């Protein structure tokens, strides 16, 4: 089977050990923009590691679509049949001379890289399930300043469906609430940040993408200990009866004060700071205007990045208008009508890419209910 994705032509056969995920196209496009932006931010060509390369789609796109941002890619996969297709596809796309191939379990690949004194600016960990077992090994294979592009596909545990798995994999308590996908992404960020800190790296998110089935988070890593952002880690508390939500930083947990007729829901620990770096998103937009993307893809990516920009400097959760309407017994108000009404009253308000019916705002739950009623009556 031969497919075209971006500038890459990819050949593969559907075998037990060979997997191609067409739904990953969006996150791979974000990876292209992330590499371009990171290269500009660091001021140098990047050495890239693709730890789960599969049939080579990411590696090849990174070489074909990032201009001179990538010096070379080390493509690794523990599956020999998959790696054979990756090598074949590298030849097909004329990039094989800029690639090195490795057939190792991912943790061993990172360890061998360290032993060979080979370090990377950008590491892609596109794994099925949780990435946490790979983070300490990947961090040690980074340069003193670099980035890890993390995948987490275990959205069900992070949304409270399997809470034991969430606690086992992330050391976190989860709940099946309307903003669980954003909370899940923030839990992953906090867990990666903590795992990196144990290796003497301080991490911060450059962007956080939820594509409908998985989280893709680009984390900047810099060597150091003292700047660990303790005050950006905390919990979210939610009253299921009233819809009131509060974010509480870990050093303020003893001050939680919420009147709730039912049992409070607690979610965390999680990252409470911004999920995206505003300057980095600007660099991505600039790279998008210079890129080869066709008009349809460019429009989709631009709209998504601009939505992410609206999530910056907002509370670490959102309100789902359908859930709000059901709770107070009204029809669901239009999303932009709610946003505009909140802004007219002096509140910050915007949309979120985590939900088509969600809004972010600093208005309290009582104000939200009042405005929603006014809009539909």
N, C-alpha and C positions, 0 to 999 in steps of 0.2 A: 504494500500500500504506500502510495506517495501523496503527501499533502504539502500545502504551502501555508506557512505561518510567518507573517511579516516578510522579511527578505529570505527566510530560510526555507529550503526544500527538505523535507524530512521523509525518509523511507523507513518502514518498520513492518513487522509481522506481529499479529496478535498472538503471543505465546504466553505461557504461564509466567516466565521470567522477564518478559518484555512488556512494559506498560507505557502508554502515552495518554496523557490527560488533556483532552481538548478544552476543558473548563479552565485550565491554568493559563490560557492565553493572556487574560487581563493582567494577572500577576507577573507574567513574564514581560509584558510591555512596561509595567511599572518598574521592573528590574532594570530594563534598558534605560529608562529615564533616571532611575536612581544612580546607576553607574555613571551616566553622563554628568549628573549634578555632583556626585561625590568627587569625580575627577577634577571638576572645576574648583570645588571647595578645597581640595588638597593641593591642587596645582601640579599634578603629575599623572602619568599613565599608571593604570592600575594592574596589579597582578591578581587574577580572580581564581577562586577555587569553587568548583561546582561539585559538592560532595555526593549528590544523588543524581547524577547526570542523566540516567535512563538512556534514551536514544539520542541524547545530545542537543535537544531543542534549545534549552536555555543557553548553553555554552556557545552554540553557533550563532544564535541571535545576538548575544552579547558582543561577539566579534564582528558581525556584519553590520550592526545597527548603532554602534556607539562611536563611530568615527575613529579618532586616534585616542580615545579614552582608555582603551584596554591594550596592554602590552602583550598579554598572553593569558590563556586559561588552562588550569589543571582540572581535567574532567575525571571524576572517580565514580565507580559504581561496583558494588559487590557482585553483581550479576554479569558473568562473562558474556552470555548471549546479548544482553542489552548493550554492553560496551562494544561488542562487535558492530552493532548497528550505529552506535555513536561514531566509531572510527570511519565506517562507510559513509555516514552523513557528512562528516568533516571533509572527506575527500570530495563528495558530491558538491559541497558548497565552497570548495577552494580555500579552506582555513586550516587544514591539517597541520601545516608547518607552524602555526601559532598555538598549537594545543599539545599538551602532554596528557597521557592517559594512564589511569591507575585502576586496578581491579582489587580493591580492598574494602573490608568493612569500614564504615565511615570513621569510627573512632581510631581505628588503626591507621587510616589515611592521614588523619590530623597528627597522630603521634609520629608517624614516619616523616611527615613534613618538618616537624620540630627537630627530629634527629638529623635531618638533612640540612638544617639551618635554612629552611625555605618558609618564608612567611608571606601572608597575603594581605592585600588592602580590602578585599571584598570576598566574603564567604557566603555562598548560597546553601542553605539547609532546607531543601524542599522535601520533607519527609512526611510519611503518612502517620497520623497520630500525634503524639507529643514530641517536641524537639528537645526536651529538657536533658535527656541523657547524653546529648551530643554537645551541649553548650560549653562545659568546662574544657573539653578537648579542642573545640573550635577556637575558643578565646585564646588558648595558648599558641595557636597557629597564626594568630593575627600579628601584623606589625604593631608598633607602639600606638598607632592611630589607624583605625580601620572600621569596617562595618560588617555586620552579620545580617543577612536577609533570612529571617526565620519564618517557617511555616508551622501552623498548628491547625490540624483538621479535626481535632477532637472537640468539636463545638457542643456536642450533647452533654458531656460532663461539665463543661464550662457554663452551660445553661441550666445546670441543676438537674439534668435528667439522670445522671449517674454521679452522685455527689461523692461516693467513695473514691471513684477514679480521679475526680478533680482534686481531692485532698491528697491522694497518693502521688499524683503527677506534679501538682503545683503547690501543695501545702495550703490549699485555699478552700474556703466554704463558699458554695455557690447556691443560687436560687433560680427557679424558672420564672423570672420576671420579664416584663416587656422590653427592658433595655439589657437583657442578658448577653447579647452579642457584644455590645460595647463593654460591659463589665468583664466578659470573658477575655477580650483583647487586652484590657487593662491588667487582668490577672497574669496573663502571659508576659506582659512587659515587666511587671514587678518580679516575676519568677526569674526571667532572664537577667534582669538587673542584679538580683541577689546572687545568682550563680556566677555571674561575671565578677562581682565584687570579691568573691572568695578566691578568684585568680588575680586579684589586684587590678581589675579594670573597672572603670566607671562607665556605665552605659546610659544612653538617652535615646528616645525614639525620634527618628527623622520623619517617618510617616507610618501610618497604620491603615492597612487596607482590609476590609471585609468584602469578599467577592460573592457572598451568598452561601458559601459552603465551607470556607476556610479563612483563617487569618494569615495575612502576610505582613510582617512588621520589619522594617529596616531600622536596626539599632546601631548607632554610632558608639564605638568603643575607644576609650583613651586610657592609657596606663595611669594609675593613680589610686589613692585610697581616701584621702581627706575630703574630697568633694562629693562623696556618696550622698545622694539626695534623700536623707532620712525623712524629711518633712513632706515629701511628695508621696509617701506610702501611707495607706490607710484603709478604711472600710466605708462601705455605703450601707446605711440603714433605711429600711422602707417599711411603712405601715400599709399592709394590704387592704385595710378598711378605708382609709382616707386618701391613699395615694401620695402621702407626704414622703419625701425622700431627702435624706441628708448625707452629705459626704463628710467624714470625720477623719482627720489626720491621726496617725498612730500615736503621737504624743499627746493627743487631746481626747483619747477614747473615754477617759473617766468623766468627761463633760457632756456625754450624750444625753439629751433631754428632749424626748418626743412623747406626746400624749397619743396613745394608740389603744383602741378598744380590743384589739387582737394582738397576737404575738408578733413582735418586731422581727423582720427578716434582716439578717446580717450577711453581707457579701464581701469577701476579701481574704487576705490582704491584696490590695491592688494599687496600681499607679494612678494617682489622682491629678497629676500634672497634664500638660498638653500632650496629645498623642502625635502631633505633627510639629515639625520645626518650620516656622513661617518663612525663614530665609531659604531653607532647602526646597520648600514647595515652589517658591519663586524661581529658583534655579531649574526645577523640573519643568515649569511652564515655559521658561526660555528655551530649554532643550527641546520641548515639544514643538515649538514654532520652527526649530531648525531641522526637525527630524523628517524622515521619509514617510511617516504614517499617512495612510490615505485619509481623505477628508472625513469619512465616517468614523474611523478609529480616533482621529485627532479630536473631533468634536466630543466624542464620548469621554476620552481621557481628560480633556480640558474641563468639561463640566464636572467630572468627578473630583478633580483637584480643587476646583473652585468651591465645591461643597465641603471638602476637607478644610479649606481655609476658613469657612464659617464655623467650624467646630473648635477652632483655636480660641483660647481664653473664655471658654464656656464651662458650665458645671460638668462633672464627669459622669453624666447620665443624660437620658432624654425622656420625654413624656410621649407615650403613644396615644394619639387622639382617639383611636377606636376604643382603647381600654378606658380612657377618661370618659368617653361618651357612655359606654356601658355602665360604668360605675355610678354616674349621676343621672342616668335615664333619659338621655337626649340623643338625637341623631348626630352623627359625626360631623363636626365643622370642617370646612376646607382648610387645608394646611396653611396656605399662604395668607388666608384671611386671619387665622390665628396669629401668625408671625407679625403681620402688619398691625393688628390690633394691639398686640403686646408692645410693639415698638412705639406706637402712638402714645401709650401710657408711660413711656420712659424706661421700659425694660429692654434688656438685651434678648434677642430672639433670632433663631435661624433654623435651618433644616440640618439633617444629618444623613450621611451615606449609609448608616447602619439600618435604616428603616424608611420605607416609603411613606409611612404615616406618623413618623416621629418628628418632634421639634425639640430644640434645645433652648432653654431660657433660664434666666435667674429669677423669674417670678415664682411666688410660692403656689402651693396646690390650691389654696382658696381662691386666689386671683385667677388661676387657670380655669377653674370651674365656673367662676362668674362670667368671664369673658366668653367661654364656650357657650354658655346658656344664652348670652346676649346675641351671639352670632346666629343662632339657629331659631330664635323666637321672633 
